[in-house]
């Protein structure tokens, strides 16, 4: 299986297809566009902010052949409110460019890391 490892502020940690893929799934516009989307749409939960809770929520998402996001799974738990916000954020993302094999879109998974930092 193909894996893609990208490091960015909001990190796409890896993407794999259920079968060998020619391309991996990607956020429309690439890494920079995903960072911009997260910066513009992330809502830090007020209770977590007041308690000074920070961390990175790691998620695994299923990217369907039509680019829609299927199931979302928390891989690393840090705080229920931050986890719920990360899930909400992913659900609002535009359709992704799906992985493909032989020029045809296929279902795949991607791993994201959504950082929550207080400034």
C-alpha positions as CSV (number, residue, x, y, z in Angstrom):
1,X,0.0,0.0,0.0
2,X,1.1,3.5,-0.8
3,X,1.7,5.9,2.1
4,X,2.2,9.6,1.9
5,X,3.8,11.4,4.8
6,X,3.4,15.1,4.9
7,X,4.3,17.5,7.8
8,X,2.4,20.7,8.1
9,X,0.7,22.8,10.7
10,X,-2.4,20.8,10.4
11,X,-0.8,17.6,9.3
12,X,-1.9,15.0,6.8
13,X,0.1,12.3,8.4
14,X,-0.5,9.5,5.9
15,X,-2.9,8.3,3.3
16,X,-3.4,4.8,2.1
17,X,-5.8,3.1,-0.3
18,X,-7.5,-0.1,0.4
19,X,-5.7,-1.5,-2.6
20,X,-2.5,-0.3,-4.3
21,X,-3.2,3.2,-5.6
22,X,-1.6,5.4,-8.2
23,X,-2.4,8.5,-6.2
24,X,-3.4,9.2,-2.6
25,X,-6.3,11.3,-1.4
26,X,-5.7,15.0,-1.0
27,X,-7.4,18.1,0.3
28,X,-8.5,20.4,-2.6
29,X,-5.7,22.9,-3.2
30,X,-3.1,21.0,-1.2
31,X,-1.5,21.4,2.2
32,X,-1.5,25.2,2.2
33,X,-5.3,25.2,1.4
34,X,-5.9,22.7,4.2
35,X,-4.0,24.9,6.7
36,X,-5.9,27.9,5.6
37,X,-9.2,26.1,6.0
38,X,-8.3,24.9,9.5
39,X,-7.2,28.4,10.6
40,X,-10.4,29.9,9.3
41,X,-12.8,27.3,10.7
42,X,-11.3,25.9,13.9
43,X,-13.3,27.0,17.0
44,X,-11.3,26.3,20.1
45,X,-13.7,25.0,22.7
46,X,-14.2,27.6,25.4
47,X,-14.0,25.1,28.4
48,X,-10.7,23.6,27.0
49,X,-9.4,27.1,26.5
50,X,-10.2,28.2,30.1
51,X,-8.6,25.0,31.4
52,X,-5.5,25.6,29.3
53,X,-5.8,22.3,27.5
54,X,-3.6,22.0,24.3
55,X,-2.6,19.1,22.1
56,X,-2.9,17.4,18.8
57,X,-6.0,15.3,17.9
58,X,-5.0,12.5,15.5
59,X,-7.8,11.3,13.2
60,X,-8.2,8.7,10.6
61,X,-10.7,9.5,7.8
62,X,-12.2,7.4,5.0
63,X,-12.2,9.3,1.7
64,X,-14.9,7.9,-0.6
65,X,-14.4,7.6,-4.4
66,X,-16.6,10.8,-4.8
67,X,-14.2,12.7,-2.4
68,X,-16.7,12.8,0.5
69,X,-15.5,12.0,4.0
70,X,-16.9,8.7,5.3
71,X,-16.2,7.5,8.8
72,X,-13.9,9.5,11.2
73,X,-12.0,7.7,13.9
74,X,-10.0,9.3,16.8
75,X,-6.6,7.7,17.0
76,X,-5.1,9.7,19.9
77,X,-7.4,11.0,22.6
78,X,-6.5,14.1,24.6
79,X,-9.7,15.9,25.5
80,X,-13.3,15.2,24.6
81,X,-14.1,18.8,23.6
82,X,-11.0,19.1,21.4
83,X,-11.9,15.7,19.8
84,X,-15.5,16.8,19.0
85,X,-14.2,20.1,17.5
86,X,-11.7,18.2,15.3
87,X,-14.6,15.9,14.1
88,X,-16.8,18.9,13.5
89,X,-14.1,20.6,11.5
90,X,-13.4,17.6,9.3
91,X,-17.2,17.2,8.6
92,X,-17.2,20.7,7.2
93,X,-14.3,20.2,4.8
94,X,-15.0,20.3,1.1
95,X,-14.8,17.1,-0.9
96,X,-11.3,15.8,-1.2
97,X,-9.6,14.6,-4.4
98,X,-9.9,10.8,-3.9
99,X,-7.1,8.3,-4.4
100,X,-7.1,6.6,-7.8
101,X,-6.0,3.4,-9.3
102,X,-5.7,3.1,-13.1
103,X,-7.2,6.5,-13.4
104,X,-10.4,5.5,-11.5
105,X,-11.2,7.0,-8.0
106,X,-11.1,4.5,-5.2
107,X,-11.9,4.5,-1.4
108,X,-8.9,5.2,0.8
109,X,-7.9,6.4,4.3
110,X,-6.0,9.4,5.4
111,X,-4.6,10.3,8.8
112,X,-4.8,13.9,10.0
113,X,-3.3,15.7,13.0
114,X,-5.3,18.7,14.1
115,X,-3.3,20.9,16.5
116,X,-4.9,22.9,19.3
117,X,-2.5,25.5,20.7
118,X,-3.2,28.5,22.9
119,X,-1.4,31.7,22.1
